[in-house]
Each structure stands twice: as C-alpha cells, then as structure tokens.
Amino acid sequence: MGKGNANYAAVHGMIKKEFKASTFQIPIEQFQSLSFYLQKRIGETKLGRINKSKGLKLFQHFKNFVIINSEIYILYFAAILTNR
C-alpha cells in the first residue's frame, strides 16, 4: 500500500491478520480498536502524511458521520413520504 493505486483487497488482508477475523466478522466490541488501527494506517500513507502536514483532516469521528448521514436519510425519507 502507499504507492500508486490502492489495493483494497490488501486492506482486508491486513485487518484479518491484525484482528484474527474477517473484516465483516469483527465483533462490535472491537470497533474502536479497528477505527484506531485504520486511522493509524491512513496516517502512515504518503497522502496521509502530506495532508496532515497541510493541516487537512484525514477522517472524521464516527459520531459526526452518523449525525451527518442520519440527517440526510431523514430528509430523504421525508421527501419520499411527502410525495406519496
């Protein structure tokens, strides 16, 4: 990883090696550990180091992601219901 195009299959392999489980089989109790692991790996990439040196955010907190996306889904479903 880190050079050229990203190899997304390799990400699953690294997660499986680190957590001894398939990406989609990791228990919810390990979600925070998985998040920290991924943040560390992202920060170690060339693009991650460049963006960090520029003061750019590499990722957002999961709580913010849920809040932003739940608002989008609420608006989406509200539009669907009002158009019936």
C-alpha positions as CSV (number, residue, x, y, z in Angstrom):
1,M,0.0,0.0,0.0
2,G,1.0,3.6,-0.3
3,K,2.3,3.6,-3.9
4,G,0.1,4.0,-6.9
5,N,-3.4,2.7,-6.8
6,A,-4.8,1.4,-3.6
7,N,-5.1,-2.4,-3.3
8,Y,-8.4,-2.7,-1.3
9,A,-8.1,-6.4,-1.0
10,A,-4.9,-5.9,0.8
11,V,-6.7,-3.8,3.4
12,H,-9.0,-6.7,4.2
13,G,-5.9,-9.0,4.5
14,M,-4.2,-6.6,6.9
15,I,-7.3,-6.3,9.0
16,K,-7.7,-10.1,9.1
17,K,-4.1,-10.5,10.1
18,E,-4.3,-7.8,12.9
19,F,-7.7,-8.8,14.3
20,K,-7.7,-12.5,13.6
21,A,-11.1,-12.2,11.9
22,S,-12.6,-11.3,8.5
23,T,-13.3,-7.6,8.1
24,F,-17.0,-8.2,8.3
25,Q,-16.8,-10.6,11.2
26,I,-15.0,-8.3,13.7
27,P,-17.1,-8.0,16.9
28,I,-18.7,-4.6,17.6
29,E,-16.7,-4.5,20.9
30,Q,-13.5,-4.1,18.7
31,F,-15.0,-1.3,16.6
32,Q,-12.9,1.4,18.4
33,S,-9.7,-0.7,18.1
34,L,-10.4,-1.2,14.4
35,S,-11.1,2.6,13.9
36,F,-7.8,3.5,15.6
37,Y,-5.9,0.9,13.5
38,L,-7.4,2.2,10.3
39,Q,-6.6,5.8,11.3
40,K,-3.0,4.9,12.0
41,R,-2.7,3.1,8.7
42,I,-4.2,6.1,6.8
43,G,-1.9,8.5,8.6
44,E,1.1,6.4,7.6
45,T,0.3,6.7,3.8
46,K,2.1,9.2,1.7
47,L,-1.1,11.1,1.0
48,G,-1.9,10.9,4.7
49,R,1.4,12.5,5.7
50,I,1.1,15.2,3.1
51,N,-2.5,16.2,4.1
52,K,-1.6,16.1,7.8
53,S,1.4,18.4,7.2
54,K,-1.1,20.8,5.5
55,G,-3.4,20.7,8.4
56,L,-6.1,18.8,6.5
57,K,-8.4,16.3,8.2
58,L,-7.7,12.7,7.3
59,F,-11.1,11.4,8.6
60,Q,-14.0,12.4,10.8
61,H,-15.2,10.9,14.0
62,F,-17.8,8.2,13.6
63,K,-20.3,10.1,15.7
64,N,-20.2,13.0,13.3
65,F,-20.5,10.7,10.3
66,V,-23.7,9.2,11.9
67,I,-25.1,12.6,12.7
68,I,-24.5,14.0,9.2
69,N,-25.8,10.9,7.4
70,S,-28.8,10.4,9.6
71,E,-29.9,13.9,8.8
72,I,-29.6,13.1,5.1
73,Y,-31.6,9.9,5.4
74,I,-34.3,11.7,7.4
75,L,-34.6,14.4,4.7
76,Y,-34.6,11.7,2.0
77,F,-37.4,9.6,3.6
78,A,-39.4,12.8,4.5
79,A,-39.3,13.7,0.8
80,I,-40.4,10.3,-0.2
81,L,-43.3,10.3,2.3
82,T,-44.5,13.8,1.3
83,N,-44.5,12.8,-2.4
84,R,-46.9,9.9,-1.9
